[in-house]
Amino acid sequence: LAAYLKLLREKKPWVILKWAQTLDGRVATRTGDSRWISNEASRARVQELRGWCDGIAVGVGTIVTDDPLLTNRSGSGRAPTRVVLDDRLTMPDGARLLRTMDAAAVLVATTHGALAARPDRADALAAAGAEVLPLPAGPGGVDVDALLAELGRRRWTRLLVEGGPAVAGSLLRAGAVDELWVFLAPRLLGGREGLPPVLWSEIDRLADAMALPPPAVEAIGGDLLLVYRLTEA
């Protein structure tokens, strides 16, 4: 109900940000290895979540590093559009998303500047079957508010954002996240160079940290799922 109310009132979809992390707060090793931090049951829950959503969004860095399919493999629900935030039009031609257009549509959100600078890349993506959507530039890339407004015009009710850390940071800083799903796995990576779930400018004082409300907690096998409701319905 909350998603439909937001679409009605704000003309934007309900945004769910999701990540899986180790107990010491890492979503990948220093080499980028992240398969798999969470257990099989948690990953099945993510597939169900995908089936509730109109789209799944990631930054182009996730495409380059992980080359994910981003499809709903739960066997039920929707086939969400795969949205790539690519402010410089650097998505590889061989990305699996572009080779599986029959599974789900692909929307590449970029900037007007990138489209003007690299029309050949936009043409190549369009030839592969992707929709290229030029939008205004915002802090750190594509303007998030403009993207959500466009998705609202398309009557999307839910957008699932699956990374990476820079995308997560920009959405949280912009106050654009309605729900945060964190899958907490009983693993420790240690070290200093593992990837954190959120990247933004450094904070010097703990008093300036982003505070979250109490989460709903669910045990999924050995993992914990923490769901934070960040906005009111």
Contacts in CASP RR format, 6 or more apart in sequence:
PFRMAT RR
TARGET T0000
AUTHOR 0000-0000-0000
METHOD contacts of the structure
MODEL  1
LAAYLKLLREKKPWVILKWAQTLDGRVATRTGDSRWISNEASRARVQELR
GWCDGIAVGVGTIVTDDPLLTNRSGSGRAPTRVVLDDRLTMPDGARLLRT
MDAAAVLVATTHGALAARPDRADALAAAGAEVLPLPAGPGGVDVDALLAE
LGRRRWTRLLVEGGPAVAGSLLRAGAVDELWVFLAPRLLGGREGLPPVLW
SEIDRLADAMALPPPAVEAIGGDLLLVYRLTEA
1 233 0 8 1.000
2 14 0 8 1.000
2 178 0 8 1.000
2 233 0 8 1.000
3 13 0 8 1.000
3 14 0 8 1.000
3 157 0 8 1.000
3 158 0 8 1.000
4 157 0 8 1.000
5 233 0 8 1.000
6 12 0 8 1.000
6 13 0 8 1.000
6 14 0 8 1.000
6 178 0 8 1.000
6 231 0 8 1.000
6 233 0 8 1.000
7 13 0 8 1.000
7 14 0 8 1.000
7 152 0 8 1.000
7 155 0 8 1.000
7 156 0 8 1.000
7 157 0 8 1.000
11 149 0 8 1.000
11 152 0 8 1.000
11 153 0 8 1.000
12 148 0 8 1.000
12 149 0 8 1.000
12 151 0 8 1.000
12 152 0 8 1.000
13 54 0 8 1.000
13 148 0 8 1.000
13 151 0 8 1.000
13 152 0 8 1.000
13 156 0 8 1.000
13 157 0 8 1.000
13 158 0 8 1.000
13 159 0 8 1.000
14 157 0 8 1.000
14 158 0 8 1.000
14 159 0 8 1.000
14 178 0 8 1.000
14 179 0 8 1.000
15 148 0 8 1.000
15 158 0 8 1.000
15 159 0 8 1.000
15 161 0 8 1.000
15 171 0 8 1.000
15 176 0 8 1.000
15 177 0 8 1.000
15 178 0 8 1.000
15 179 0 8 1.000
16 49 0 8 1.000
16 53 0 8 1.000
16 158 0 8 1.000
16 159 0 8 1.000
16 160 0 8 1.000
16 161 0 8 1.000
16 177 0 8 1.000
16 178 0 8 1.000
16 179 0 8 1.000
16 180 0 8 1.000
16 181 0 8 1.000
17 161 0 8 1.000
17 163 0 8 1.000
17 168 0 8 1.000
17 171 0 8 1.000
17 172 0 8 1.000
17 177 0 8 1.000
17 179 0 8 1.000
17 180 0 8 1.000
17 181 0 8 1.000
18 46 0 8 1.000
18 49 0 8 1.000
18 160 0 8 1.000
18 161 0 8 1.000
18 162 0 8 1.000
18 180 0 8 1.000
18 181 0 8 1.000
18 182 0 8 1.000
18 183 0 8 1.000
19 27 0 8 1.000
19 162 0 8 1.000
19 163 0 8 1.000
19 164 0 8 1.000
19 168 0 8 1.000
19 181 0 8 1.000
19 182 0 8 1.000
19 183 0 8 1.000
19 197 0 8 1.000
20 27 0 8 1.000
20 34 0 8 1.000
20 36 0 8 1.000
20 37 0 8 1.000
20 38 0 8 1.000
20 42 0 8 1.000
20 182 0 8 1.000
20 183 0 8 1.000
20 184 0 8 1.000
20 185 0 8 1.000
20 223 0 8 1.000
21 27 0 8 1.000
21 37 0 8 1.000
21 182 0 8 1.000
21 183 0 8 1.000
21 184 0 8 1.000
21 185 0 8 1.000
21 197 0 8 1.000
22 37 0 8 1.000
22 185 0 8 1.000
22 187 0 8 1.000
22 188 0 8 1.000
22 189 0 8 1.000
23 184 0 8 1.000
23 185 0 8 1.000
23 186 0 8 1.000
23 187 0 8 1.000
23 188 0 8 1.000
24 188 0 8 1.000
24 189 0 8 1.000
24 190 0 8 1.000
25 189 0 8 1.000
25 196 0 8 1.000
25 197 0 8 1.000
26 189 0 8 1.000
26 190 0 8 1.000
26 194 0 8 1.000
26 195 0 8 1.000
26 196 0 8 1.000
27 34 0 8 1.000
27 37 0 8 1.000
27 164 0 8 1.000
27 165 0 8 1.000
27 195 0 8 1.000
27 196 0 8 1.000
27 197 0 8 1.000
28 34 0 8 1.000
28 37 0 8 1.000
28 194 0 8 1.000
28 195 0 8 1.000
29 189 0 8 1.000
29 194 0 8 1.000
29 195 0 8 1.000
30 191 0 8 1.000
30 193 0 8 1.000
30 194 0 8 1.000
30 195 0 8 1.000
32 65 0 8 1.000
32 194 0 8 1.000
32 195 0 8 1.000
34 66 0 8 1.000
34 195 0 8 1.000
35 66 0 8 1.000
36 43 0 8 1.000
37 183 0 8 1.000
37 185 0 8 1.000
37 187 0 8 1.000
38 46 0 8 1.000
38 183 0 8 1.000
38 185 0 8 1.000
38 223 0 8 1.000
39 185 0 8 1.000
39 220 0 8 1.000
39 221 0 8 1.000
39 222 0 8 1.000
39 223 0 8 1.000
41 220 0 8 1.000
41 221 0 8 1.000
41 223 0 8 1.000
42 183 0 8 1.000
42 185 0 8 1.000
42 220 0 8 1.000
42 221 0 8 1.000
42 223 0 8 1.000
42 225 0 8 1.000
44 74 0 8 1.000
45 183 0 8 1.000
45 220 0 8 1.000
45 225 0 8 1.000
46 183 0 8 1.000
47 72 0 8 1.000
47 73 0 8 1.000
47 74 0 8 1.000
47 75 0 8 1.000
48 74 0 8 1.000
49 160 0 8 1.000
49 181 0 8 1.000
50 56 0 8 1.000
50 70 0 8 1.000
50 71 0 8 1.000
50 72 0 8 1.000
50 74 0 8 1.000
50 78 0 8 1.000
50 80 0 8 1.000
50 160 0 8 1.000
51 72 0 8 1.000
51 74 0 8 1.000
51 76 0 8 1.000
51 77 0 8 1.000
51 78 0 8 1.000
51 79 0 8 1.000
51 80 0 8 1.000
52 77 0 8 1.000
52 78 0 8 1.000
52 158 0 8 1.000
53 78 0 8 1.000
53 80 0 8 1.000
53 158 0 8 1.000
53 159 0 8 1.000
53 160 0 8 1.000
54 78 0 8 1.000
54 80 0 8 1.000
54 81 0 8 1.000
54 151 0 8 1.000
54 156 0 8 1.000
54 157 0 8 1.000
54 158 0 8 1.000
54 159 0 8 1.000
55 80 0 8 1.000
55 81 0 8 1.000
55 82 0 8 1.000
55 83 0 8 1.000
55 156 0 8 1.000
55 158 0 8 1.000
55 159 0 8 1.000
55 160 0 8 1.000
56 70 0 8 1.000
56 80 0 8 1.000
56 81 0 8 1.000
56 82 0 8 1.000
56 83 0 8 1.000
56 159 0 8 1.000
56 160 0 8 1.000
56 161 0 8 1.000
56 162 0 8 1.000
57 83 0 8 1.000
57 84 0 8 1.000
57 85 0 8 1.000
57 159 0 8 1.000
57 160 0 8 1.000
57 161 0 8 1.000
57 162 0 8 1.000
57 163 0 8 1.000
57 167 0 8 1.000
58 68 0 8 1.000
58 70 0 8 1.000
58 82 0 8 1.000
58 83 0 8 1.000
58 84 0 8 1.000
58 85 0 8 1.000
58 161 0 8 1.000
58 162 0 8 1.000
58 163 0 8 1.000
58 164 0 8 1.000
58 167 0 8 1.000
59 84 0 8 1.000
59 85 0 8 1.000
59 86 0 8 1.000
59 163 0 8 1.000
59 164 0 8 1.000
59 166 0 8 1.000
59 167 0 8 1.000
60 84 0 8 1.000
60 85 0 8 1.000
60 86 0 8 1.000
60 87 0 8 1.000
60 88 0 8 1.000
60 90 0 8 1.000
60 91 0 8 1.000
61 164 0 8 1.000
62 68 0 8 1.000
62 162 0 8 1.000
62 163 0 8 1.000
62 164 0 8 1.000
62 167 0 8 1.000
63 84 0 8 1.000
63 86 0 8 1.000
63 91 0 8 1.000
63 92 0 8 1.000
63 95 0 8 1.000
63 97 0 8 1.000
64 90 0 8 1.000
64 91 0 8 1.000
64 92 0 8 1.000
67 92 0 8 1.000
67 95 0 8 1.000
67 96 0 8 1.000
68 96 0 8 1.000
68 97 0 8 1.000
68 162 0 8 1.000
69 96 0 8 1.000
69 97 0 8 1.000
69 100 0 8 1.000
69 103 0 8 1.000
70 80 0 8 1.000
70 82 0 8 1.000
70 97 0 8 1.000
70 104 0 8 1.000
70 162 0 8 1.000
71 79 0 8 1.000
71 82 0 8 1.000
71 100 0 8 1.000
71 103 0 8 1.000
71 104 0 8 1.000
72 78 0 8 1.000
72 79 0 8 1.000
72 80 0 8 1.000
72 104 0 8 1.000
79 103 0 8 1.000
79 104 0 8 1.000
80 104 0 8 1.000
80 160 0 8 1.000
81 104 0 8 1.000
81 105 0 8 1.000
81 106 0 8 1.000
81 107 0 8 1.000
82 97 0 8 1.000
82 104 0 8 1.000
82 105 0 8 1.000
82 106 0 8 1.000
82 107 0 8 1.000
83 106 0 8 1.000
83 107 0 8 1.000
83 108 0 8 1.000
83 109 0 8 1.000
83 159 0 8 1.000
84 91 0 8 1.000
84 97 0 8 1.000
84 106 0 8 1.000
84 107 0 8 1.000
84 108 0 8 1.000
84 109 0 8 1.000
85 109 0 8 1.000
85 141 0 8 1.000
85 142 0 8 1.000
85 147 0 8 1.000
85 167 0 8 1.000
86 108 0 8 1.000
86 109 0 8 1.000
86 110 0 8 1.000
86 114 0 8 1.000
86 142 0 8 1.000
87 110 0 8 1.000
87 111 0 8 1.000
87 114 0 8 1.000
87 137 0 8 1.000
87 140 0 8 1.000
87 141 0 8 1.000
87 142 0 8 1.000
88 110 0 8 1.000
88 114 0 8 1.000
88 118 0 8 1.000
89 108 0 8 1.000
89 110 0 8 1.000
89 114 0 8 1.000
89 115 0 8 1.000
89 117 0 8 1.000
89 118 0 8 1.000
89 121 0 8 1.000
89 122 0 8 1.000
89 125 0 8 1.000
89 132 0 8 1.000
90 121 0 8 1.000
91 97 0 8 1.000
91 98 0 8 1.000
91 108 0 8 1.000
91 125 0 8 1.000
93 124 0 8 1.000
93 128 0 8 1.000
97 106 0 8 1.000
97 130 0 8 1.000
98 106 0 8 1.000
98 125 0 8 1.000
98 128 0 8 1.000
98 129 0 8 1.000
98 130 0 8 1.000
101 128 0 8 1.000
101 129 0 8 1.000
101 130 0 8 1.000
105 131 0 8 1.000
106 129 0 8 1.000
106 130 0 8 1.000
106 131 0 8 1.000
107 130 0 8 1.000
107 131 0 8 1.000
107 133 0 8 1.000
108 125 0 8 1.000
108 130 0 8 1.000
108 131 0 8 1.000
108 132 0 8 1.000
108 133 0 8 1.000
109 133 0 8 1.000
109 135 0 8 1.000
109 142 0 8 1.000
109 147 0 8 1.000
110 122 0 8 1.000
110 132 0 8 1.000
110 133 0 8 1.000
110 134 0 8 1.000
110 135 0 8 1.000
110 142 0 8 1.000
111 134 0 8 1.000
111 135 0 8 1.000
111 136 0 8 1.000
111 137 0 8 1.000
111 138 0 8 1.000
111 141 0 8 1.000
111 142 0 8 1.000
111 143 0 8 1.000
112 134 0 8 1.000
112 135 0 8 1.000
112 136 0 8 1.000
112 137 0 8 1.000
113 134 0 8 1.000
113 137 0 8 1.000
114 134 0 8 1.000
115 122 0 8 1.000
115 132 0 8 1.000
115 134 0 8 1.000
122 132 0 8 1.000
125 132 0 8 1.000
126 132 0 8 1.000
133 147 0 8 1.000
133 150 0 8 1.000
135 142 0 8 1.000
135 143 0 8 1.000
135 146 0 8 1.000
135 147 0 8 1.000
135 150 0 8 1.000
136 143 0 8 1.000
136 146 0 8 1.000
137 143 0 8 1.000
138 144 0 8 1.000
139 170 0 8 1.000
139 173 0 8 1.000
139 174 0 8 1.000
140 166 0 8 1.000
140 170 0 8 1.000
141 170 0 8 1.000
144 170 0 8 1.000
144 171 0 8 1.000
144 174 0 8 1.000
144 176 0 8 1.000
145 174 0 8 1.000
145 176 0 8 1.000
148 159 0 8 1.000
148 176 0 8 1.000
151 159 0 8 1.000
161 167 0 8 1.000
161 168 0 8 1.000
161 171 0 8 1.000
161 177 0 8 1.000
165 195 0 8 1.000
165 196 0 8 1.000
165 197 0 8 1.000
165 198 0 8 1.000
165 199 0 8 1.000
166 199 0 8 1.000
168 197 0 8 1.000
168 198 0 8 1.000
168 199 0 8 1.000
169 198 0 8 1.000
169 199 0 8 1.000
169 200 0 8 1.000
170 200 0 8 1.000
171 177 0 8 1.000
172 180 0 8 1.000
172 198 0 8 1.000
172 200 0 8 1.000
172 210 0 8 1.000
173 200 0 8 1.000
175 230 0 8 1.000
177 230 0 8 1.000
177 231 0 8 1.000
178 229 0 8 1.000
178 230 0 8 1.000
178 231 0 8 1.000
179 227 0 8 1.000
179 228 0 8 1.000
179 229 0 8 1.000
179 230 0 8 1.000
180 212 0 8 1.000
180 226 0 8 1.000
180 227 0 8 1.000
180 228 0 8 1.000
180 230 0 8 1.000
181 225 0 8 1.000
181 226 0 8 1.000
181 227 0 8 1.000
181 228 0 8 1.000
182 197 0 8 1.000
182 215 0 8 1.000
182 225 0 8 1.000
182 226 0 8 1.000
182 227 0 8 1.000
182 228 0 8 1.000
183 220 0 8 1.000
183 223 0 8 1.000
183 224 0 8 1.000
183 225 0 8 1.000
184 223 0 8 1.000
184 224 0 8 1.000
184 225 0 8 1.000
184 226 0 8 1.000
185 222 0 8 1.000
185 223 0 8 1.000
186 222 0 8 1.000
186 223 0 8 1.000
203 209 0 8 1.000
212 228 0 8 1.000
212 230 0 8 1.000
213 228 0 8 1.000
213 229 0 8 1.000
213 230 0 8 1.000
215 226 0 8 1.000
215 227 0 8 1.000
215 228 0 8 1.000
216 226 0 8 1.000
216 227 0 8 1.000
216 229 0 8 1.000
217 224 0 8 1.000
217 225 0 8 1.000
217 226 0 8 1.000
217 227 0 8 1.000
218 224 0 8 1.000
218 225 0 8 1.000
218 227 0 8 1.000
219 225 0 8 1.000
END
